[in-house]
Amino acid sequence: MRLPSNQIPGKEAVKISRKENNIGKYVQQERRKKGITQEKLAEYTGISWSAISRFETGQSMLSVERLLKIVEALDIGIEAVFCDYVKIVPDMENETTREILKLINGCDDREKQYLLESLRVRLECIRGTMYRGHGLKRE
């Protein structure tokens, strides 16, 4: 017999509201993007189309096994499915990362958006120069 996760010391239960089923919505969005119907996805995965429909609309959840079948059929990474639930922690040991985060934390939303757009452009320039100048090919 196992204890429910909310009764295990040091373990907090993760609750996902059925109304906020971001995983199901994400799967639905990816399925539609690829032009796959629920019926076709059901055929690919062996999961009934009604179960897929209930999952996408937040009426039910799927087992991990079934979810893995769906992400494989849609050719999407499992990490993308859970991105709203996984907190990515930057490498705070790196001095440059700490300095960048300090600067960003002092910005308002408009400034952050501007920095993001500028950073994307600069990275493309840097990476393009890096590869052209050394005869390297990008992967």
ABEGO torsion letter per residue (X at the ends): XBBBAAABBGBBBBBBBAAABAAAAAAAAAAAAAGBBAAAAAAAAGBBAAAAAAAAAGABBBBAAAAAAAAAAAGBBAAAAAAAABBBBBBAABAAAAAAAAAAAABBAAAAAAAAAAAAAAAAAAAAAAAAAAGBBBX
